[in-house]
């Protein structure tokens, strides 16, 4: 499959990395030659310098033979025009545009066909949804949902006082108070697929699968005190903050936004009259103290600088803020920040890339493609949800008699009657959905790809 990627920024670079590793034929388009040279050196891709909305440049990039156009430049208008032009030159091409401006949200939804868009993605809006999800379940570092909200994979860190410290996975259900499955453990930057004899240690980050109803039981059993979030302090007044404030208002949560740019403060005040907008430097300890950081239920750091977000989050943790969420734009140095008390890490570019990769794989495999795809364990693993179809192998066969590939785990099965963490006697049938965790050594396009 031939894919054109317009824009070699954070999202474009991540997509180039992921899709080129999966063997797709990638051609990059960007106006900056130095940026393109860096990607060409790192990945097996072609590169064209120029305006991606130009017919001439698109023709040079091979738009007539391309299967997909992904427009992820910094300008929404250029992304739209690029997709419209590409579709005009090649009516069979699929198009994906990154659209970030809130003013365009409604018309993109209503006029998607006129803009010739197969898919529109908004990283900031996706990040806001993810943060709201985390605020509803304080205690988890990350939450990924499957089976229409009936199944989750959550991330927990084993602290010095955790009840899971030094517990073997065979004894986990007793400690957890419910049926759960640890599908991946991150220990010192290494992803491990544990067996029942594996013993959890302090500092481990574990990824737990369970029906959503069991998550509250899990937190209570672990003694993790959660309380309803009533007041949130947001550092940085960008698009994520705007989308998040809108969502939190519906939940009756008080929102306080600290933004250094005065004009942006005025804009936010007009658009979010129910929010408390403070003009000031969010990295100022004196300002944070005067605005009541020690009394807020959650601190969310979303300035435009990762380093500033990290420093503010560290201070918030030191002040005893119950829940801290940190936005990180560059996740290349995960080992550096892994052991820092930054709470939950949010990466808009990764959320956006996951949505696009899911679409690409669905194109690659027209039937049986993953319904849901989440990257977990700092990119070392993927969690995918598949629908069991007529051509799926081993329907009705107990899992003890099914051979699956190495580093692939069947984590959960959702039947019409309910959801279960499977054992050897479990089986799946047509119409069920199956959540699979894979080590990413091999791309899984459909459920049959997991079997030996």
Secondary structure as GFF3:
##gff-version 3
##sequence-region A 1 452
A	DSSP	beta_strand	2	6	.	.	.	ID=ss1
A	DSSP	alpha_helix	10	21	.	.	.	ID=ss2
A	DSSP	beta_strand	25	30	.	.	.	ID=ss3
A	DSSP	alpha_helix	33	42	.	.	.	ID=ss4
A	DSSP	beta_strand	46	49	.	.	.	ID=ss5
A	DSSP	alpha_helix	55	61	.	.	.	ID=ss6
A	DSSP	three_ten_helix	63	65	.	.	.	ID=ss7
A	DSSP	beta_strand	68	71	.	.	.	ID=ss8
A	DSSP	alpha_helix	76	89	.	.	.	ID=ss9
A	DSSP	beta_strand	94	98	.	.	.	ID=ss10
A	DSSP	three_ten_helix	102	104	.	.	.	ID=ss11
A	DSSP	alpha_helix	105	110	.	.	.	ID=ss12
A	DSSP	beta_strand	119	121	.	.	.	ID=ss13
A	DSSP	alpha_helix	123	136	.	.	.	ID=ss14
A	DSSP	beta_strand	142	146	.	.	.	ID=ss15
A	DSSP	three_ten_helix	147	149	.	.	.	ID=ss16
A	DSSP	beta_strand	151	157	.	.	.	ID=ss17
A	DSSP	three_ten_helix	169	171	.	.	.	ID=ss18
A	DSSP	alpha_helix	172	176	.	.	.	ID=ss19
A	DSSP	beta_strand	181	187	.	.	.	ID=ss20
A	DSSP	beta_strand	190	192	.	.	.	ID=ss21
A	DSSP	beta_strand	205	211	.	.	.	ID=ss22
A	DSSP	alpha_helix	212	221	.	.	.	ID=ss23
A	DSSP	beta_strand	231	235	.	.	.	ID=ss24
A	DSSP	alpha_helix	239	250	.	.	.	ID=ss25
A	DSSP	beta_strand	254	259	.	.	.	ID=ss26
A	DSSP	alpha_helix	262	271	.	.	.	ID=ss27
A	DSSP	beta_strand	276	279	.	.	.	ID=ss28
A	DSSP	alpha_helix	285	290	.	.	.	ID=ss29
A	DSSP	three_ten_helix	293	295	.	.	.	ID=ss30
A	DSSP	beta_strand	298	301	.	.	.	ID=ss31
A	DSSP	alpha_helix	306	318	.	.	.	ID=ss32
A	DSSP	beta_strand	323	327	.	.	.	ID=ss33
A	DSSP	alpha_helix	334	337	.	.	.	ID=ss34
A	DSSP	beta_strand	344	346	.	.	.	ID=ss35
A	DSSP	alpha_helix	348	364	.	.	.	ID=ss36
A	DSSP	beta_strand	372	376	.	.	.	ID=ss37
A	DSSP	three_ten_helix	377	379	.	.	.	ID=ss38
A	DSSP	beta_strand	381	387	.	.	.	ID=ss39
A	DSSP	three_ten_helix	399	401	.	.	.	ID=ss40
A	DSSP	beta_strand	408	414	.	.	.	ID=ss41
A	DSSP	beta_strand	419	420	.	.	.	ID=ss42
A	DSSP	beta_strand	433	438	.	.	.	ID=ss43
A	DSSP	three_ten_helix	447	450	.	.	.	ID=ss44
###
